[in-house]
């Protein structure tokens, strides 16, 4: 957890600011995972801070969503499918 918080501060990922009274807050929680190597041995422990967006209503609490990253396996899969189907990518 501490490493994740330090990475947020180091990368200027977020800033702690006061909340305006007209804004409805959403909660967050820590998600803990144990990452294993292919042979089943321990690789590392991972902590991730996630927002509890399940209490939000579209158009009330937010207007759009944005994911700032894509996993390389997803990109490779899309490229492979588009190449095999001769699709154009934009």
PDB file of N, CA, C and O in Angstrom:
ATOM      1  N   UNK A   1       0.826  -1.188   0.000  1.00  0.00           N
ATOM      2  CA  UNK A   1       0.000   0.000   0.000  1.00  0.00           C
ATOM      3  C   UNK A   1       0.866   1.247   0.000  1.00  0.00           C
ATOM      4  O   UNK A   1       0.618   2.192  -0.749  1.00  0.00           O
ATOM      5  N   UNK A   2       1.873   1.239   0.837  1.00  0.00           N
ATOM      6  CA  UNK A   2       2.736   2.411   0.948  1.00  0.00           C
ATOM      7  C   UNK A   2       3.472   2.672  -0.362  1.00  0.00           C
ATOM      8  O   UNK A   2       3.618   3.823  -0.773  1.00  0.00           O
ATOM      9  N   UNK A   3       3.943   1.600  -1.026  1.00  0.00           N
ATOM     10  CA  UNK A   3       4.622   1.765  -2.317  1.00  0.00           C
ATOM     11  C   UNK A   3       3.681   2.359  -3.359  1.00  0.00           C
ATOM     12  O   UNK A   3       4.092   3.207  -4.151  1.00  0.00           O
ATOM     13  N   UNK A   4       2.443   1.928  -3.365  1.00  0.00           N
ATOM     14  CA  UNK A   4       1.461   2.445  -4.319  1.00  0.00           C
ATOM     15  C   UNK A   4       1.187   3.926  -4.066  1.00  0.00           C
ATOM     16  O   UNK A   4       1.127   4.713  -5.010  1.00  0.00           O
ATOM     17  N   UNK A   5       1.022   4.309  -2.805  1.00  0.00           N
ATOM     18  CA  UNK A   5       0.799   5.718  -2.469  1.00  0.00           C
ATOM     19  C   UNK A   5       2.009   6.578  -2.840  1.00  0.00           C
ATOM     20  O   UNK A   5       1.858   7.693  -3.341  1.00  0.00           O
ATOM     21  N   UNK A   6       3.203   6.053  -2.592  1.00  0.00           N
ATOM     22  CA  UNK A   6       4.412   6.788  -2.963  1.00  0.00           C
ATOM     23  C   UNK A   6       4.525   6.952  -4.474  1.00  0.00           C
ATOM     24  O   UNK A   6       4.981   7.991  -4.953  1.00  0.00           O
ATOM     25  N   UNK A   7       4.110   5.927  -5.232  1.00  0.00           N
ATOM     26  CA  UNK A   7       4.135   6.021  -6.690  1.00  0.00           C
ATOM     27  C   UNK A   7       3.146   7.084  -7.179  1.00  0.00           C
ATOM     28  O   UNK A   7       3.443   7.808  -8.129  1.00  0.00           O
ATOM     29  N   UNK A   8       1.975   7.184  -6.543  1.00  0.00           N
ATOM     30  CA  UNK A   8       1.005   8.225  -6.902  1.00  0.00           C
ATOM     31  C   UNK A   8       1.622   9.608  -6.724  1.00  0.00           C
ATOM     32  O   UNK A   8       1.498  10.467  -7.597  1.00  0.00           O
ATOM     33  N   UNK A   9       2.284   9.819  -5.591  1.00  0.00           N
ATOM     34  CA  UNK A   9       2.890  11.127  -5.314  1.00  0.00           C
ATOM     35  C   UNK A   9       4.068  11.402  -6.237  1.00  0.00           C
ATOM     36  O   UNK A   9       4.213  12.517  -6.737  1.00  0.00           O
ATOM     37  N   UNK A  10       4.905  10.409  -6.467  1.00  0.00           N
ATOM     38  CA  UNK A  10       6.087  10.576  -7.317  1.00  0.00           C
ATOM     39  C   UNK A  10       5.700  10.927  -8.753  1.00  0.00           C
ATOM     40  O   UNK A  10       6.343  11.770  -9.379  1.00  0.00           O
ATOM     41  N   UNK A  11       4.663  10.291  -9.273  1.00  0.00           N
ATOM     42  CA  UNK A  11       4.244  10.494 -10.661  1.00  0.00           C
ATOM     43  C   UNK A  11       3.242  11.631 -10.826  1.00  0.00           C
ATOM     44  O   UNK A  11       2.748  11.856 -11.931  1.00  0.00           O
ATOM     45  N   UNK A  12       2.934  12.347  -9.753  1.00  0.00           N
ATOM     46  CA  UNK A  12       1.907  13.396  -9.783  1.00  0.00           C
ATOM     47  C   UNK A  12       0.593  12.872 -10.356  1.00  0.00           C
ATOM     48  O   UNK A  12      -0.066  13.550 -11.144  1.00  0.00           O
ATOM     49  N   UNK A  13       0.220  11.656  -9.951  1.00  0.00           N
ATOM     50  CA  UNK A  13      -1.011  11.029 -10.427  1.00  0.00           C
ATOM     51  C   UNK A  13      -2.238  11.677  -9.818  1.00  0.00           C
ATOM     52  O   UNK A  13      -3.286  11.733 -10.462  1.00  0.00           O
ATOM     53  N   UNK A  14      -2.135  12.157  -8.618  1.00  0.00           N
ATOM     54  CA  UNK A  14      -3.287  12.754  -7.964  1.00  0.00           C
ATOM     55  C   UNK A  14      -2.850  13.861  -7.023  1.00  0.00           C
ATOM     56  O   UNK A  14      -1.675  13.979  -6.674  1.00  0.00           O
ATOM     57  N   UNK A  15      -3.802  14.652  -6.628  1.00  0.00           N
ATOM     58  CA  UNK A  15      -3.601  15.683  -5.618  1.00  0.00           C
ATOM     59  C   UNK A  15      -4.762  15.597  -4.641  1.00  0.00           C
ATOM     60  O   UNK A  15      -5.899  15.358  -5.047  1.00  0.00           O
ATOM     61  N   UNK A  16      -4.489  15.789  -3.376  1.00  0.00           N
ATOM     62  CA  UNK A  16      -5.540  15.820  -2.373  1.00  0.00           C
ATOM     63  C   UNK A  16      -6.059  17.245  -2.295  1.00  0.00           C
ATOM     64  O   UNK A  16      -5.308  18.175  -1.999  1.00  0.00           O
ATOM     65  N   UNK A  17      -7.342  17.409  -2.560  1.00  0.00           N
ATOM     66  CA  UNK A  17      -7.970  18.728  -2.540  1.00  0.00           C
ATOM     67  C   UNK A  17      -9.243  18.648  -1.711  1.00  0.00           C
ATOM     68  O   UNK A  17      -9.766  17.562  -1.466  1.00  0.00           O
ATOM     69  N   UNK A  18      -9.734  19.795  -1.284  1.00  0.00           N
ATOM     70  CA  UNK A  18     -10.998  19.798  -0.544  1.00  0.00           C
ATOM     71  C   UNK A  18     -12.149  19.626  -1.526  1.00  0.00           C
ATOM     72  O   UNK A  18     -12.067  20.038  -2.684  1.00  0.00           O
ATOM     73  N   UNK A  19     -13.207  19.018  -1.047  1.00  0.00           N
ATOM     74  CA  UNK A  19     -14.357  18.711  -1.896  1.00  0.00           C
ATOM     75  C   UNK A  19     -15.395  19.826  -1.812  1.00  0.00           C
ATOM     76  O   UNK A  19     -15.782  20.231  -0.716  1.00  0.00           O
ATOM     77  N   UNK A  20     -15.853  20.328  -2.972  1.00  0.00           N
ATOM     78  CA  UNK A  20     -16.934  21.326  -2.939  1.00  0.00           C
ATOM     79  C   UNK A  20     -18.208  20.716  -2.353  1.00  0.00           C
ATOM     80  O   UNK A  20     -18.437  19.518  -2.517  1.00  0.00           O
ATOM     81  N   UNK A  21     -19.033  21.499  -1.681  1.00  0.00           N
ATOM     82  CA  UNK A  21     -20.237  20.941  -1.047  1.00  0.00           C
ATOM     83  C   UNK A  21     -21.245  20.367  -2.050  1.00  0.00           C
ATOM     84  O   UNK A  21     -22.068  19.535  -1.669  1.00  0.00           O
ATOM     85  N   UNK A  22     -21.204  20.783  -3.306  1.00  0.00           N
ATOM     86  CA  UNK A  22     -22.174  20.297  -4.295  1.00  0.00           C
ATOM     87  C   UNK A  22     -21.780  18.955  -4.904  1.00  0.00           C
ATOM     88  O   UNK A  22     -22.547  18.388  -5.682  1.00  0.00           O
ATOM     89  N   UNK A  23     -20.603  18.437  -4.567  1.00  0.00           N
ATOM     90  CA  UNK A  23     -20.105  17.200  -5.164  1.00  0.00           C
ATOM     91  C   UNK A  23     -20.405  16.027  -4.241  1.00  0.00           C
ATOM     92  O   UNK A  23     -20.172  16.092  -3.033  1.00  0.00           O
ATOM     93  N   UNK A  24     -20.928  14.947  -4.833  1.00  0.00           N
ATOM     94  CA  UNK A  24     -21.194  13.723  -4.077  1.00  0.00           C
ATOM     95  C   UNK A  24     -19.934  12.850  -4.106  1.00  0.00           C
ATOM     96  O   UNK A  24     -19.448  12.495  -5.179  1.00  0.00           O
ATOM     97  N   UNK A  25     -19.419  12.514  -2.947  1.00  0.00           N
ATOM     98  CA  UNK A  25     -18.203  11.711  -2.856  1.00  0.00           C
ATOM     99  C   UNK A  25     -18.489  10.245  -3.142  1.00  0.00           C
ATOM    100  O   UNK A  25     -19.567   9.735  -2.838  1.00  0.00           O
ATOM    101  N   UNK A  26     -17.506   9.577  -3.732  1.00  0.00           N
ATOM    102  CA  UNK A  26     -17.580   8.127  -3.859  1.00  0.00           C
ATOM    103  C   UNK A  26     -16.439   7.550  -3.039  1.00  0.00           C
ATOM    104  O   UNK A  26     -15.406   8.194  -2.856  1.00  0.00           O
ATOM    105  N   UNK A  27     -16.625   6.362  -2.558  1.00  0.00           N
ATOM    106  CA  UNK A  27     -15.616   5.732  -1.717  1.00  0.00           C
ATOM    107  C   UNK A  27     -14.555   5.023  -2.536  1.00  0.00           C
ATOM    108  O   UNK A  27     -14.601   5.004  -3.766  1.00  0.00           O
ATOM    109  N   UNK A  28     -13.617   4.453  -1.842  1.00  0.00           N
ATOM    110  CA  UNK A  28     -12.582   3.649  -2.482  1.00  0.00           C
ATOM    111  C   UNK A  28     -12.214   2.517  -1.532  1.00  0.00           C
ATOM    112  O   UNK A  28     -12.569   2.530  -0.353  1.00  0.00           O
ATOM    113  N   UNK A  29     -11.504   1.551  -2.065  1.00  0.00           N
ATOM    114  CA  UNK A  29     -11.037   0.445  -1.240  1.00  0.00           C
ATOM    115  C   UNK A  29      -9.721  -0.052  -1.801  1.00  0.00           C
ATOM    116  O   UNK A  29      -9.387   0.198  -2.959  1.00  0.00           O
ATOM    117  N   UNK A  30      -8.986  -0.753  -0.973  1.00  0.00           N
ATOM    118  CA  UNK A  30      -7.737  -1.365  -1.407  1.00  0.00           C
ATOM    119  C   UNK A  30      -8.018  -2.777  -1.860  1.00  0.00           C
ATOM    120  O   UNK A  30      -8.710  -3.532  -1.176  1.00  0.00           O
ATOM    121  N   UNK A  31      -7.481  -3.135  -3.014  1.00  0.00           N
ATOM    122  CA  UNK A  31      -7.607  -4.476  -3.569  1.00  0.00           C
ATOM    123  C   UNK A  31      -6.233  -5.135  -3.477  1.00  0.00           C
ATOM    124  O   UNK A  31      -5.264  -4.630  -4.044  1.00  0.00           O
ATOM    125  N   UNK A  32      -6.146  -6.244  -2.777  1.00  0.00           N
ATOM    126  CA  UNK A  32      -4.874  -6.933  -2.569  1.00  0.00           C
ATOM    127  C   UNK A  32      -4.837  -8.207  -3.399  1.00  0.00           C
ATOM    128  O   UNK A  32      -5.786  -8.990  -3.388  1.00  0.00           O
ATOM    129  N   UNK A  33      -3.740  -8.410  -4.117  1.00  0.00           N
ATOM    130  CA  UNK A  33      -3.560  -9.610  -4.930  1.00  0.00           C
ATOM    131  C   UNK A  33      -2.191 -10.204  -4.672  1.00  0.00           C
ATOM    132  O   UNK A  33      -1.243  -9.495  -4.333  1.00  0.00           O
ATOM    133  N   UNK A  34      -2.099 -11.509  -4.837  1.00  0.00           N
ATOM    134  CA  UNK A  34      -0.825 -12.201  -4.778  1.00  0.00           C
ATOM    135  C   UNK A  34      -0.513 -12.653  -6.196  1.00  0.00           C
ATOM    136  O   UNK A  34      -1.265 -13.433  -6.782  1.00  0.00           O
ATOM    137  N   UNK A  35       0.584 -12.171  -6.746  1.00  0.00           N
ATOM    138  CA  UNK A  35       0.989 -12.532  -8.094  1.00  0.00           C
ATOM    139  C   UNK A  35       1.941 -13.718  -8.020  1.00  0.00           C
ATOM    140  O   UNK A  35       2.897 -13.713  -7.245  1.00  0.00           O
ATOM    141  N   UNK A  36       1.670 -14.726  -8.830  1.00  0.00           N
ATOM    142  CA  UNK A  36       2.471 -15.936  -8.850  1.00  0.00           C
ATOM    143  C   UNK A  36       3.232 -16.051 -10.160  1.00  0.00           C
ATOM    144  O   UNK A  36       2.784 -15.559 -11.195  1.00  0.00           O
ATOM    145  N   UNK A  37       4.382 -16.703 -10.107  1.00  0.00           N
ATOM    146  CA  UNK A  37       5.147 -17.012 -11.315  1.00  0.00           C
ATOM    147  C   UNK A  37       4.505 -18.201 -12.015  1.00  0.00           C
ATOM    148  O   UNK A  37       3.607 -18.838 -11.465  1.00  0.00           O
ATOM    149  N   UNK A  38       4.960 -18.499 -13.222  1.00  0.00           N
ATOM    150  CA  UNK A  38       4.377 -19.605 -13.981  1.00  0.00           C
ATOM    151  C   UNK A  38       4.570 -20.957 -13.296  1.00  0.00           C
ATOM    152  O   UNK A  38       3.794 -21.883 -13.531  1.00  0.00           O
ATOM    153  N   UNK A  39       5.589 -21.080 -12.457  1.00  0.00           N
ATOM    154  CA  UNK A  39       5.809 -22.341 -11.747  1.00  0.00           C
ATOM    155  C   UNK A  39       5.027 -22.431 -10.436  1.00  0.00           C
ATOM    156  O   UNK A  39       5.120 -23.432  -9.726  1.00  0.00           O
ATOM    157  N   UNK A  40       4.257 -21.386 -10.113  1.00  0.00           N
ATOM    158  CA  UNK A  40       3.428 -21.393  -8.917  1.00  0.00           C
ATOM    159  C   UNK A  40       4.075 -20.751  -7.708  1.00  0.00           C
ATOM    160  O   UNK A  40       3.431 -20.625  -6.666  1.00  0.00           O
ATOM    161  N   UNK A  41       5.326 -20.342  -7.813  1.00  0.00           N
ATOM    162  CA  UNK A  41       5.984 -19.696  -6.676  1.00  0.00           C
ATOM    163  C   UNK A  41       5.582 -18.225  -6.593  1.00  0.00           C
ATOM    164  O   UNK A  41       5.091 -17.644  -7.561  1.00  0.00           O
ATOM    165  N   UNK A  42       5.795 -17.648  -5.436  1.00  0.00           N
ATOM    166  CA  UNK A  42       5.409 -16.272  -5.177  1.00  0.00           C
ATOM    167  C   UNK A  42       6.251 -15.311  -6.003  1.00  0.00           C
ATOM    168  O   UNK A  42       7.480 -15.391  -5.989  1.00  0.00           O
ATOM    169  N   UNK A  43       5.603 -14.407  -6.719  1.00  0.00           N
ATOM    170  CA  UNK A  43       6.306 -13.381  -7.484  1.00  0.00           C
ATOM    171  C   UNK A  43       6.329 -12.078  -6.696  1.00  0.00           C
ATOM    172  O   UNK A  43       7.397 -11.517  -6.451  1.00  0.00           O
ATOM    173  N   UNK A  44       5.134 -11.588  -6.291  1.00  0.00           N
ATOM    174  CA  UNK A  44       5.062 -10.357  -5.518  1.00  0.00           C
ATOM    175  C   UNK A  44       3.655 -10.181  -4.965  1.00  0.00           C
ATOM    176  O   UNK A  44       2.713 -10.852  -5.387  1.00  0.00           O
ATOM    177  N   UNK A  45       3.537  -9.272  -4.020  1.00  0.00           N
ATOM    178  CA  UNK A  45       2.245  -8.851  -3.502  1.00  0.00           C
ATOM    179  C   UNK A  45       1.884  -7.548  -4.194  1.00  0.00           C
ATOM    180  O   UNK A  45       2.755  -6.709  -4.425  1.00  0.00           O
ATOM    181  N   UNK A  46       0.617  -7.368  -4.526  1.00  0.00           N
ATOM    182  CA  UNK A  46       0.196  -6.162  -5.230  1.00  0.00           C
ATOM    183  C   UNK A  46      -0.985  -5.530  -4.496  1.00  0.00           C
ATOM    184  O   UNK A  46      -1.931  -6.215  -4.109  1.00  0.00           O
ATOM    185  N   UNK A  47      -0.910  -4.217  -4.313  1.00  0.00           N
ATOM    186  CA  UNK A  47      -2.006  -3.457  -3.714  1.00  0.00           C
ATOM    187  C   UNK A  47      -2.469  -2.438  -4.734  1.00  0.00           C
ATOM    188  O   UNK A  47      -1.649  -1.798  -5.393  1.00  0.00           O
ATOM    189  N   UNK A  48      -3.779  -2.282  -4.870  1.00  0.00           N
ATOM    190  CA  UNK A  48      -4.338  -1.373  -5.861  1.00  0.00           C
ATOM    191  C   UNK A  48      -5.501  -0.621  -5.225  1.00  0.00           C
ATOM    192  O   UNK A  48      -6.376  -1.231  -4.611  1.00  0.00           O
ATOM    193  N   UNK A  49      -5.511   0.686  -5.370  1.00  0.00           N
ATOM    194  CA  UNK A  49      -6.596   1.510  -4.856  1.00  0.00           C
ATOM    195  C   UNK A  49      -7.645   1.650  -5.955  1.00  0.00           C
ATOM    196  O   UNK A  49      -7.343   2.135  -7.045  1.00  0.00           O
ATOM    197  N   UNK A  50      -8.875   1.226  -5.673  1.00  0.00           N
ATOM    198  CA  UNK A  50      -9.945   1.274  -6.673  1.00  0.00           C
ATOM    199  C   UNK A  50     -11.123   2.088  -6.147  1.00  0.00           C
ATOM    200  O   UNK A  50     -11.430   2.064  -4.955  1.00  0.00           O
ATOM    201  N   UNK A  51     -11.772   2.803  -7.053  1.00  0.00           N
ATOM    202  CA  UNK A  51     -12.942   3.602  -6.691  1.00  0.00           C
ATOM    203  C   UNK A  51     -14.179   2.704  -6.661  1.00  0.00           C
ATOM    204  O   UNK A  51     -14.305   1.773  -7.456  1.00  0.00           O
ATOM    205  N   UNK A  52     -15.068   2.994  -5.749  1.00  0.00           N
ATOM    206  CA  UNK A  52     -16.328   2.250  -5.656  1.00  0.00           C
ATOM    207  C   UNK A  52     -17.373   2.984  -6.493  1.00  0.00           C
ATOM    208  O   UNK A  52     -18.255   3.656  -5.958  1.00  0.00           O
ATOM    209  N   UNK A  53     -17.261   2.847  -7.795  1.00  0.00           N
ATOM    210  CA  UNK A  53     -18.151   3.544  -8.720  1.00  0.00           C
ATOM    211  C   UNK A  53     -19.525   2.927  -8.848  1.00  0.00           C
ATOM    212  O   UNK A  53     -20.353   3.434  -9.605  1.00  0.00           O
ATOM    213  N   UNK A  54     -19.794   1.845  -8.131  1.00  0.00           N
ATOM    214  CA  UNK A  54     -21.091   1.189  -8.237  1.00  0.00           C
ATOM    215  C   UNK A  54     -22.220   2.000  -7.613  1.00  0.00           C
ATOM    216  O   UNK A  54     -23.388   1.643  -7.766  1.00  0.00           O
ATOM    217  N   UNK A  55     -21.897   3.077  -6.915  1.00  0.00           N
ATOM    218  CA  UNK A  55     -22.925   3.918  -6.310  1.00  0.00           C
ATOM    219  C   UNK A  55     -23.235   5.146  -7.165  1.00  0.00           C
ATOM    220  O   UNK A  55     -24.016   6.005  -6.757  1.00  0.00           O
ATOM    221  N   UNK A  56     -22.628   5.233  -8.347  1.00  0.00           N
ATOM    222  CA  UNK A  56     -22.816   6.388  -9.201  1.00  0.00           C
ATOM    223  C   UNK A  56     -23.981   6.178 -10.164  1.00  0.00           C
ATOM    224  O   UNK A  56     -24.343   5.048 -10.491  1.00  0.00           O
ATOM    225  N   UNK A  57     -24.559   7.290 -10.608  1.00  0.00           N
ATOM    226  CA  UNK A  57     -25.612   7.264 -11.617  1.00  0.00           C
ATOM    227  C   UNK A  57     -25.147   8.061 -12.819  1.00  0.00           C
ATOM    228  O   UNK A  57     -24.674   9.189 -12.676  1.00  0.00           O
ATOM    229  N   UNK A  58     -25.282   7.475 -14.021  1.00  0.00           N
ATOM    230  CA  UNK A  58     -24.873   8.157 -15.237  1.00  0.00           C
ATOM    231  C   UNK A  58     -25.699   9.428 -15.413  1.00  0.00           C
ATOM    232  O   UNK A  58     -26.921   9.406 -15.273  1.00  0.00           O
ATOM    233  N   UNK A  59     -25.034  10.521 -15.716  1.00  0.00           N
ATOM    234  CA  UNK A  59     -25.705  11.800 -15.906  1.00  0.00           C
ATOM    235  C   UNK A  59     -25.899  12.581 -14.619  1.00  0.00           C
ATOM    236  O   UNK A  59     -26.143  13.786 -14.663  1.00  0.00           O
ATOM    237  N   UNK A  60     -25.794  11.915 -13.468  1.00  0.00           N
ATOM    238  CA  UNK A  60     -25.928  12.596 -12.175  1.00  0.00           C
ATOM    239  C   UNK A  60     -24.549  12.787 -11.559  1.00  0.00           C
ATOM    240  O   UNK A  60     -24.142  13.909 -11.259  1.00  0.00           O
ATOM    241  N   UNK A  61     -23.834  11.676 -11.373  1.00  0.00           N
ATOM    242  CA  UNK A  61     -22.511  11.715 -10.753  1.00  0.00           C
ATOM    243  C   UNK A  61     -21.374  11.833 -11.773  1.00  0.00           C
ATOM    244  O   UNK A  61     -20.285  12.297 -11.435  1.00  0.00           O
ATOM    245  N   UNK A  62     -21.623  11.418 -13.008  1.00  0.00           N
ATOM    246  CA  UNK A  62     -20.594  11.496 -14.038  1.00  0.00           C
ATOM    247  C   UNK A  62     -21.262  11.535 -15.411  1.00  0.00           C
ATOM    248  O   UNK A  62     -22.419  11.144 -15.569  1.00  0.00           O
ATOM    249  N   UNK A  63     -20.507  12.014 -16.398  1.00  0.00           N
ATOM    250  CA  UNK A  63     -21.020  12.088 -17.766  1.00  0.00           C
ATOM    251  C   UNK A  63     -20.296  11.129 -18.702  1.00  0.00           C
ATOM    252  O   UNK A  63     -20.866  10.695 -19.704  1.00  0.00           O
ATOM    253  N   UNK A  64     -19.067  10.799 -18.393  1.00  0.00           N
ATOM    254  CA  UNK A  64     -18.308   9.894 -19.238  1.00  0.00           C
ATOM    255  C   UNK A  64     -17.262   9.187 -18.397  1.00  0.00           C
ATOM    256  O   UNK A  64     -16.940   9.614 -17.288  1.00  0.00           O
ATOM    257  N   UNK A  65     -16.738   8.098 -18.942  1.00  0.00           N
ATOM    258  CA  UNK A  65     -15.667   7.384 -18.257  1.00  0.00           C
ATOM    259  C   UNK A  65     -14.445   7.387 -19.158  1.00  0.00           C
ATOM    260  O   UNK A  65     -14.558   7.538 -20.375  1.00  0.00           O
ATOM    261  N   UNK A  66     -13.285   7.221 -18.557  1.00  0.00           N
ATOM    262  CA  UNK A  66     -12.042   7.260 -19.306  1.00  0.00           C
ATOM    263  C   UNK A  66     -11.058   6.297 -18.679  1.00  0.00           C
ATOM    264  O   UNK A  66     -10.803   6.356 -17.476  1.00  0.00           O
ATOM    265  N   UNK A  67     -10.507   5.416 -19.484  1.00  0.00           N
ATOM    266  CA  UNK A  67      -9.468   4.502 -19.021  1.00  0.00           C
ATOM    267  C   UNK A  67      -8.149   4.931 -19.662  1.00  0.00           C
ATOM    268  O   UNK A  67      -8.007   4.821 -20.880  1.00  0.00           O
ATOM    269  N   UNK A  68      -7.188   5.412 -18.889  1.00  0.00           N
ATOM    270  CA  UNK A  68      -5.976   5.979 -19.466  1.00  0.00           C
ATOM    271  C   UNK A  68      -4.939   4.969 -19.947  1.00  0.00           C
ATOM    272  O   UNK A  68      -3.841   5.372 -20.330  1.00  0.00           O
ATOM    273  N   UNK A  69      -5.242   3.688 -19.943  1.00  0.00           N
ATOM    274  CA  UNK A  69      -4.248   2.714 -20.377  1.00  0.00           C
ATOM    275  C   UNK A  69      -4.938   1.502 -20.979  1.00  0.00           C
ATOM    276  O   UNK A  69      -6.120   1.260 -20.734  1.00  0.00           O
ATOM    277  N   UNK A  70      -4.190   0.744 -21.766  1.00  0.00           N
ATOM    278  CA  UNK A  70      -4.655  -0.518 -22.330  1.00  0.00           C
ATOM    279  C   UNK A  70      -3.551  -1.550 -22.123  1.00  0.00           C
ATOM    280  O   UNK A  70      -2.369  -1.241 -22.274  1.00  0.00           O
ATOM    281  N   UNK A  71      -3.931  -2.749 -21.783  1.00  0.00           N
ATOM    282  CA  UNK A  71      -2.936  -3.800 -21.600  1.00  0.00           C
ATOM    283  C   UNK A  71      -2.412  -4.240 -22.967  1.00  0.00           C
ATOM    284  O   UNK A  71      -3.157  -4.276 -23.946  1.00  0.00           O
ATOM    285  N   UNK A  72      -1.134  -4.570 -23.021  1.00  0.00           N
ATOM    286  CA  UNK A  72      -0.517  -4.957 -24.294  1.00  0.00           C
ATOM    287  C   UNK A  72      -1.154  -6.209 -24.884  1.00  0.00           C
ATOM    288  O   UNK A  72      -1.215  -6.338 -26.106  1.00  0.00           O
ATOM    289  N   UNK A  73      -1.625  -7.126 -24.061  1.00  0.00           N
ATOM    290  CA  UNK A  73      -2.258  -8.331 -24.600  1.00  0.00           C
ATOM    291  C   UNK A  73      -3.536  -7.989 -25.361  1.00  0.00           C
ATOM    292  O   UNK A  73      -3.854  -8.629 -26.364  1.00  0.00           O
ATOM    293  N   UNK A  74      -4.273  -6.977 -24.886  1.00  0.00           N
ATOM    294  CA  UNK A  74      -5.485  -6.551 -25.578  1.00  0.00           C
ATOM    295  C   UNK A  74      -5.131  -5.910 -26.911  1.00  0.00           C
ATOM    296  O   UNK A  74      -5.772  -6.186 -27.925  1.00  0.00           O
ATOM    297  N   UNK A  75      -4.108  -5.051 -26.913  1.00  0.00           N
ATOM    298  CA  UNK A  75      -3.671  -4.403 -28.150  1.00  0.00           C
ATOM    299  C   UNK A  75      -3.206  -5.450 -29.154  1.00  0.00           C
ATOM    300  O   UNK A  75      -3.563  -5.377 -30.330  1.00  0.00           O
ATOM    301  N   UNK A  76      -2.423  -6.413 -28.711  1.00  0.00           N
ATOM    302  CA  UNK A  76      -1.934  -7.463 -29.603  1.00  0.00           C
ATOM    303  C   UNK A  76      -3.079  -8.299 -30.159  1.00  0.00           C
ATOM    304  O   UNK A  76      -3.061  -8.670 -31.333  1.00  0.00           O
ATOM    305  N   UNK A  77      -4.073  -8.599 -29.330  1.00  0.00           N
ATOM    306  CA  UNK A  77      -5.225  -9.384 -29.780  1.00  0.00           C
ATOM    307  C   UNK A  77      -6.018  -8.633 -30.841  1.00  0.00           C
ATOM    308  O   UNK A  77      -6.409  -9.213 -31.854  1.00  0.00           O
ATOM    309  N   UNK A  78      -6.254  -7.351 -30.612  1.00  0.00           N
ATOM    310  CA  UNK A  78      -6.995  -6.546 -31.596  1.00  0.00           C
ATOM    311  C   UNK A  78      -6.223  -6.460 -32.901  1.00  0.00           C
ATOM    312  O   UNK A  78      -6.816  -6.568 -33.974  1.00  0.00           O
ATOM    313  N   UNK A  79      -4.911  -6.267 -32.830  1.00  0.00           N
ATOM    314  CA  UNK A  79      -4.093  -6.212 -34.047  1.00  0.00           C
ATOM    315  C   UNK A  79      -4.124  -7.541 -34.798  1.00  0.00           C
ATOM    316  O   UNK A  79      -4.222  -7.559 -36.025  1.00  0.00           O
ATOM    317  N   UNK A  80      -4.043  -8.651 -34.066  1.00  0.00           N
ATOM    318  CA  UNK A  80      -4.062  -9.968 -34.702  1.00  0.00           C
ATOM    319  C   UNK A  80      -5.402 -10.239 -35.388  1.00  0.00           C
ATOM    320  O   UNK A  80      -5.436 -10.747 -36.509  1.00  0.00           O
ATOM    321  N   UNK A  81      -6.500  -9.900 -34.718  1.00  0.00           N
ATOM    322  CA  UNK A  81      -7.825 -10.122 -35.310  1.00  0.00           C
ATOM    323  C   UNK A  81      -8.016  -9.233 -36.529  1.00  0.00           C
ATOM    324  O   UNK A  81      -8.512  -9.696 -37.557  1.00  0.00           O
ATOM    325  N   UNK A  82      -7.630  -7.963 -36.432  1.00  0.00           N
ATOM    326  CA  UNK A  82      -7.813  -7.052 -37.565  1.00  0.00           C
ATOM    327  C   UNK A  82      -6.942  -7.463 -38.750  1.00  0.00           C
ATOM    328  O   UNK A  82      -7.365  -7.319 -39.897  1.00  0.00           O
ATOM    329  N   UNK A  83      -5.737  -7.972 -38.500  1.00  0.00           N
ATOM    330  CA  UNK A  83      -4.870  -8.434 -39.589  1.00  0.00           C
ATOM    331  C   UNK A  83      -5.442  -9.678 -40.260  1.00  0.00           C
ATOM    332  O   UNK A  83      -5.398  -9.803 -41.484  1.00  0.00           O
ATOM    333  N   UNK A  84      -5.980 -10.601 -39.455  1.00  0.00           N
ATOM    334  CA  UNK A  84      -6.530 -11.835 -40.038  1.00  0.00           C
ATOM    335  C   UNK A  84      -7.825 -11.582 -40.811  1.00  0.00           C
ATOM    336  O   UNK A  84      -8.162 -12.342 -41.719  1.00  0.00           O
ATOM    337  N   UNK A  85      -8.557 -10.514 -40.455  1.00  0.00           N
ATOM    338  CA  UNK A  85      -9.814 -10.189 -41.131  1.00  0.00           C
ATOM    339  C   UNK A  85      -9.645  -9.084 -42.183  1.00  0.00           C
ATOM    340  O   UNK A  85     -10.618  -8.688 -42.825  1.00  0.00           O
ATOM    341  N   UNK A  86      -8.421  -8.591 -42.360  1.00  0.00           N
ATOM    342  CA  UNK A  86      -8.107  -7.491 -43.282  1.00  0.00           C
ATOM    343  C   UNK A  86      -8.921  -6.237 -42.968  1.00  0.00           C
ATOM    344  O   UNK A  86      -9.388  -5.545 -43.872  1.00  0.00           O
ATOM    345  N   UNK A  87      -9.083  -5.958 -41.683  1.00  0.00           N
ATOM    346  CA  UNK A  87      -9.802  -4.755 -41.242  1.00  0.00           C
ATOM    347  C   UNK A  87      -8.847  -3.577 -41.202  1.00  0.00           C
ATOM    348  O   UNK A  87      -7.642  -3.752 -41.019  1.00  0.00           O
ATOM    349  N   UNK A  88      -9.382  -2.381 -41.371  1.00  0.00           N
ATOM    350  CA  UNK A  88      -8.602  -1.160 -41.203  1.00  0.00           C
ATOM    351  C   UNK A  88      -8.696  -0.704 -39.754  1.00  0.00           C
ATOM    352  O   UNK A  88      -9.751  -0.808 -39.128  1.00  0.00           O
ATOM    353  N   UNK A  89      -7.609  -0.209 -39.238  1.00  0.00           N
ATOM    354  CA  UNK A  89      -7.594   0.299 -37.866  1.00  0.00           C
ATOM    355  C   UNK A  89      -7.425   1.816 -37.868  1.00  0.00           C
ATOM    356  O   UNK A  89      -6.647   2.363 -38.649  1.00  0.00           O
ATOM    357  N   UNK A  90      -8.151   2.475 -37.000  1.00  0.00           N
ATOM    358  CA  UNK A  90      -8.042   3.930 -36.863  1.00  0.00           C
ATOM    359  C   UNK A  90      -7.705   4.251 -35.439  1.00  0.00           C
ATOM    360  O   UNK A  90      -7.562   5.421 -35.087  1.00  0.00           O
TER     361      UNK A  90
END
